[in-house]
Amino acid sequence: MVEAAHKSKNVVISRLFLLAYALVVGWAIYNYMILPSGLFAWDQAAHAVIGSLVAHDIINGNWLAFFYDLYRQVYWPPVHPWLLGTTLAIGGNTPIVARSLSLFLFLGSALLLYLSALWLSTERGYRVAFIATVLFLTSPGLLPFAGQVMLEMTAVFFLNP
């Protein structure tokens, strides 16, 4: 009984730490990568232009153009331009809003990774989930994409186990 209470306390503490850590990482990415980044680079602009067209179609209610813009995507399914277009239609057509979607998907991927690791291991799941999530949030290969309008964060989010 005492061991179960100790485990429960460790789980709560680890979850609170991860939440605080994810918020700090998200704040740092937003303030040091997204806000000062300025206009899109050529590769980000190539990914954002269809999202911008989709946002224009949504705002104007032109559903034929909406489906046409989604149909002519190189990468299928067209989840990224659909998400980006919806986000731009709601939040405004700015680079900061577009990049913030990538940050949201990055933090959402960390949550999905945590839940997946909990599901994999019942005995020590919270430890595995803690380690996996911390490593994900500090991954040098993923951090640059968390503040860019690229397909990587969308793929990581939707292909998470």
LUMLUM-282915 format. One line per 10 residues: for each residue x, y, z negated of N, C-alpha, C. Coordinates in Angstrom, 1 decimal. Last residue first. Layout:
<nodes>
X,Y,Z,X,Y,Z,X,Y,Z  ... $
</nodes>
This chain:
<nodes>
3.5,6.7,32.7,2.9,5.4,32.4,1.6,5.4,31.6  3.0,9.4,35.0,3.4,9.0,33.7,2.7,7.6,33.3  2.2,10.5,37.3,2.8,9.1,37.4,3.3,8.6,36.1  1.3,13.0,36.7,0.3,12.0,37.1,0.9,10.6,37.3  3.7,14.3,35.7,2.4,14.2,34.9,1.5,13.1,35.4  5.5,13.9,37.8,5.8,13.4,36.5,4.5,13.2,35.6  4.2,15.4,39.8,4.4,14.0,40.0,4.7,13.3,38.6  4.2,18.0,38.7,2.9,17.3,39.0,3.1,15.8,39.2  6.9,18.4,38.6,6.2,18.3,37.3,4.8,17.7,37.6  7.7,18.3,41.4,8.2,17.4,40.4,7.4,17.2,39.1 $
6.9,20.2,43.2,6.1,19.1,43.1,6.5,18.1,41.9  7.2,23.6,41.9,7.7,22.5,42.7,6.8,21.3,42.4  7.8,26.4,40.7,6.6,25.9,41.4,7.1,24.8,42.4  9.4,26.1,37.5,9.4,26.4,39.0,8.1,25.8,39.6  9.9,25.3,34.9,9.7,26.7,35.2,9.6,27.1,36.6  10.5,22.7,35.0,9.3,23.1,34.1,9.0,24.6,34.3  12.8,22.3,36.4,11.5,22.2,37.1,10.3,22.6,36.3  14.7,22.5,34.4,14.7,23.5,35.4,13.3,23.5,36.2  14.1,20.1,32.8,13.9,21.5,32.3,13.9,22.5,33.4  14.9,17.7,34.0,13.5,18.1,34.1,13.3,19.6,33.7 $
17.6,17.2,33.5,17.1,17.1,34.8,15.7,17.6,35.0  18.0,17.5,30.8,18.6,18.6,31.7,18.1,18.4,33.1  15.5,17.0,28.4,16.1,16.5,29.6,16.7,17.5,30.5  14.1,17.6,26.1,15.5,18.2,26.3,16.2,17.7,27.5  11.7,16.3,26.3,11.7,17.7,26.1,13.1,18.4,26.3  12.7,13.6,26.4,12.0,14.2,27.5,12.0,15.7,27.5  13.7,13.3,23.8,14.6,13.2,24.9,14.0,13.8,26.2  11.3,13.6,22.3,12.4,14.6,22.1,13.4,14.5,23.3  9.9,11.4,23.3,9.4,12.7,23.6,10.5,13.8,23.4  11.4,9.2,22.5,11.2,9.4,23.9,10.7,10.8,24.2 $
11.3,9.6,19.7,12.6,9.6,20.4,12.4,9.9,21.9  8.5,9.3,19.2,9.3,10.5,18.8,10.6,10.6,19.6  8.0,6.7,20.1,7.3,7.9,20.8,8.1,9.2,20.4  9.5,5.2,18.4,9.8,5.1,19.8,9.2,6.4,20.5  8.1,5.9,16.0,9.5,6.2,16.2,10.0,6.2,17.6  5.5,5.0,16.5,5.7,6.4,16.3,7.2,6.8,16.4  5.8,2.2,16.8,5.5,3.1,17.9,5.7,4.5,17.7  6.5,0.0,15.4,7.4,1.1,15.3,7.1,2.1,16.4  4.1,-1.6,15.9,4.9,-1.7,14.6,5.7,-0.4,14.4  3.1,-1.2,18.4,2.3,-1.0,17.3,3.0,-0.9,16.0 $
4.1,0.1,21.4,4.6,-0.6,20.2,3.7,-0.2,19.0  2.6,1.3,23.5,3.5,0.1,23.8,3.9,-0.6,22.5  1.3,3.4,22.4,0.5,2.3,22.9,1.4,1.1,23.1  3.4,5.2,21.9,2.6,4.7,20.8,1.8,3.4,21.2  4.1,5.7,24.5,5.0,5.0,23.7,4.3,4.5,22.4  1.8,7.1,25.4,2.2,5.9,26.1,3.2,5.0,25.2  2.0,9.4,23.8,0.8,8.5,23.7,1.1,7.1,24.3  4.4,10.5,24.8,4.2,10.2,23.4,3.1,9.2,23.2  3.7,11.0,27.5,4.8,10.1,27.1,4.7,9.6,25.7  1.6,12.9,27.1,1.3,11.6,27.7,2.4,10.5,27.4 $
3.2,15.0,26.1,2.1,14.4,25.3,1.8,13.0,25.8  4.9,15.5,28.3,5.5,15.1,27.0,4.4,14.4,26.1  3.0,16.3,30.1,3.7,15.0,30.3,4.4,14.5,29.1  2.3,18.7,29.0,1.3,17.6,29.1,1.9,16.3,29.3  4.6,20.1,29.5,4.2,19.9,28.1,3.2,18.8,28.0  4.5,20.1,32.3,5.7,19.6,31.6,5.3,19.2,30.2  2.1,21.4,32.9,2.2,20.0,33.2,3.4,19.3,32.5  2.8,23.9,31.9,1.7,23.2,31.3,1.8,21.7,31.6  4.8,24.6,33.7,5.1,24.5,32.3,4.0,23.7,31.6  3.4,24.7,36.1,4.4,23.7,35.9,4.8,23.5,34.5 $
1.7,26.9,35.5,1.1,25.5,35.7,2.2,24.4,35.5  3.6,28.9,35.4,3.0,28.5,34.2,2.3,27.1,34.3  4.0,29.4,38.1,5.1,28.7,37.3,4.5,28.2,36.0  1.6,30.7,38.7,2.0,29.5,39.4,3.0,28.7,38.6  1.8,32.9,37.0,0.7,32.0,36.8,1.0,30.7,37.5  4.0,34.1,38.1,4.0,33.7,36.7,2.9,32.7,36.5  3.3,34.8,40.8,4.3,33.8,40.5,4.3,33.3,39.1  -0.3,35.1,41.2,1.0,35.7,40.8,2.0,34.5,40.6  -3.3,35.4,41.5,-2.3,34.9,42.5,-0.9,35.6,42.2  -5.2,34.4,38.7,-4.6,35.4,39.6,-3.5,34.8,40.4 $
-6.5,32.3,37.3,-5.5,33.2,36.6,-5.0,34.3,37.4  -8.2,31.1,39.2,-8.7,31.4,37.8,-7.8,32.5,37.2  -6.7,30.7,41.5,-8.1,31.3,41.6,-8.6,31.8,40.3  -4.5,29.4,40.4,-4.3,30.7,41.0,-5.7,31.4,41.2  -5.7,27.0,39.7,-5.0,27.8,38.7,-4.9,29.2,39.2  -6.5,26.0,42.2,-7.5,26.3,41.2,-6.9,27.2,40.1  -4.0,25.8,43.5,-5.1,26.7,44.0,-6.1,27.0,43.0  -2.8,23.9,41.8,-2.2,25.2,42.0,-3.3,26.2,42.5  -4.5,21.6,42.3,-4.3,22.2,40.9,-3.8,23.6,41.0  -4.2,21.4,45.1,-5.5,21.6,44.5,-5.4,22.2,43.1 $
-1.4,21.1,45.5,-2.1,22.4,46.0,-3.5,22.5,45.4  -1.1,18.6,43.9,-0.4,19.9,43.6,-1.1,21.1,44.2  -2.7,16.7,45.2,-3.0,17.1,43.9,-2.4,18.4,43.5  -3.2,15.4,47.8,-2.9,16.8,47.6,-3.2,17.3,46.3  -1.5,12.1,47.6,-2.7,13.0,47.7,-2.4,14.4,47.3  0.7,13.3,50.1,-0.7,12.9,49.7,-0.6,12.1,48.4  2.4,15.9,51.6,2.4,14.9,50.5,1.0,14.6,50.1  1.6,17.7,53.5,2.6,16.6,53.9,2.6,15.5,52.8  -1.7,18.7,54.2,-0.6,18.6,53.3,0.3,17.5,53.8  -4.1,19.1,55.5,-2.8,19.3,56.2,-1.6,19.3,55.4 $
-6.2,18.9,53.7,-5.9,17.8,54.6,-4.5,17.9,55.3  -6.3,21.3,52.3,-5.8,20.1,51.6,-5.5,19.0,52.5  -7.2,22.9,54.4,-5.9,23.2,53.8,-5.4,22.0,53.0  -9.7,21.7,54.9,-8.7,21.7,55.9,-7.3,21.9,55.3  -11.0,22.2,52.5,-10.7,20.8,52.8,-9.6,20.7,53.9  -11.1,25.0,52.7,-10.5,24.4,51.5,-10.1,22.9,51.9  -12.5,25.5,55.1,-11.1,25.8,55.0,-10.4,25.2,53.8  -14.9,24.5,54.0,-14.4,23.9,55.2,-12.9,24.2,55.3  -15.5,26.3,52.0,-15.1,24.9,51.6,-14.6,24.2,52.8  -15.1,29.2,50.9,-15.0,28.7,52.3,-14.5,27.2,52.1 $
-15.3,30.9,48.7,-16.3,29.8,48.9,-16.3,29.2,50.3  -13.4,32.7,48.1,-14.3,33.1,49.1,-15.4,32.0,49.3  -12.0,31.2,46.1,-12.6,32.5,45.8,-13.6,32.9,46.8  -11.2,29.0,47.6,-12.1,28.8,46.5,-12.8,30.1,46.1  -9.5,30.1,49.5,-10.6,29.4,50.0,-11.7,29.2,48.8  -7.5,31.2,47.8,-8.3,32.1,48.7,-9.5,31.4,49.1  -6.5,28.7,46.8,-7.1,29.7,45.9,-8.0,30.7,46.7  -5.5,27.7,49.2,-6.6,27.0,48.5,-7.3,27.9,47.6  -3.4,29.6,49.6,-4.5,29.4,50.6,-5.7,28.7,50.0  -1.9,29.0,47.4,-2.4,30.3,47.5,-3.6,30.3,48.5 $
-1.1,26.4,48.0,-1.9,26.6,46.8,-2.6,28.0,46.8  0.4,26.9,50.2,-0.8,26.2,50.4,-1.7,26.3,49.2  2.5,28.3,48.9,1.7,29.0,50.0,0.4,28.2,50.2  4.1,26.9,47.1,3.0,27.8,46.6,2.1,28.3,47.7  6.0,25.5,48.6,5.0,24.8,47.8,3.8,25.6,47.3  7.4,27.7,49.7,6.8,26.6,50.6,5.7,25.8,49.8  8.2,28.9,47.4,7.2,29.6,48.2,6.6,28.6,49.2  10.2,27.2,46.5,9.0,27.4,45.7,7.9,28.0,46.5  12.0,27.5,48.6,11.4,26.2,48.4,10.1,26.3,47.5  12.7,30.2,48.4,12.1,29.7,49.6,11.4,28.4,49.4 $
11.6,31.6,45.3,12.6,31.2,46.2,12.0,30.5,47.4  9.3,34.1,44.3,9.6,32.8,44.6,10.8,32.6,45.5  10.4,36.9,42.2,9.7,36.3,43.3,10.1,34.8,43.5  11.3,36.4,38.7,11.0,37.2,39.9,10.2,36.5,40.9  12.2,35.3,36.3,12.5,34.7,37.5,12.2,35.4,38.8  11.6,36.1,33.6,12.6,36.8,34.4,12.9,36.3,35.8  9.4,34.2,33.0,9.2,35.7,33.1,10.3,36.4,33.9  10.6,31.6,33.2,9.5,32.0,34.0,9.4,33.5,34.1  12.9,31.5,31.5,12.9,30.9,32.8,11.8,31.5,33.7  12.5,32.6,29.0,13.8,32.7,29.6,13.9,32.2,31.0 $
9.7,32.3,28.3,10.4,33.6,28.1,11.7,33.7,28.9  9.1,29.7,29.0,8.3,30.8,29.5,9.1,32.1,29.4  11.1,28.2,27.6,11.0,28.1,29.1,10.2,29.3,29.7  10.5,29.0,25.0,11.8,29.3,25.6,11.7,29.2,27.1  7.9,27.9,24.7,8.1,29.4,24.6,9.4,29.8,25.2  8.5,25.2,25.0,7.6,25.9,26.0,7.7,27.4,25.9  10.1,24.8,22.8,10.6,24.6,24.1,9.8,25.3,25.2  8.2,25.4,20.8,9.4,26.2,20.9,10.1,26.0,22.3  6.3,23.4,21.2,5.9,24.8,21.4,7.1,25.7,21.5  7.8,21.1,20.7,7.3,21.3,22.1,6.9,22.8,22.3 $
8.3,21.6,18.0,9.4,21.5,18.9,8.9,21.8,20.4  5.7,21.4,16.9,6.5,22.6,16.8,7.6,22.7,17.8  5.2,18.7,17.7,4.3,19.8,18.1,5.1,21.1,18.0  7.2,17.3,16.3,7.1,17.3,17.8,6.3,18.4,18.3  6.5,17.9,13.7,7.8,18.3,14.2,7.8,18.4,15.7  4.0,16.6,13.5,4.1,18.1,13.3,5.4,18.6,13.9  4.9,14.0,14.0,3.9,14.6,14.9,4.0,16.2,14.8  6.4,13.5,11.7,7.0,13.5,13.1,6.2,14.1,14.1  4.5,13.8,9.7,5.7,14.7,9.7,6.3,14.7,11.1  2.8,11.7,10.3,2.3,13.1,10.3,3.5,14.1,10.4 $
4.6,9.5,10.0,3.9,9.8,11.3,3.4,11.2,11.3  5.3,9.7,7.3,6.3,9.9,8.3,5.7,10.2,9.7  2.8,9.2,6.1,3.5,10.5,5.9,4.5,10.7,7.0  2.5,6.5,6.9,1.5,7.5,7.4,2.1,8.9,7.2  4.6,5.3,5.6,4.6,5.3,7.0,3.7,6.4,7.6  3.7,5.7,2.9,5.0,6.3,3.4,5.1,6.4,4.9  1.4,4.2,3.0,1.3,5.7,2.7,2.5,6.4,3.2  2.5,1.7,3.4,1.6,2.2,4.4,1.4,3.7,4.2  4.0,1.4,1.0,4.7,1.4,2.3,3.8,2.0,3.4  1.9,1.2,-0.8,2.8,2.4,-0.9,3.6,2.5,0.4 $
0.8,-1.2,0.0,0.0,0.0,0.0,0.9,1.3,0.0 $
</nodes>
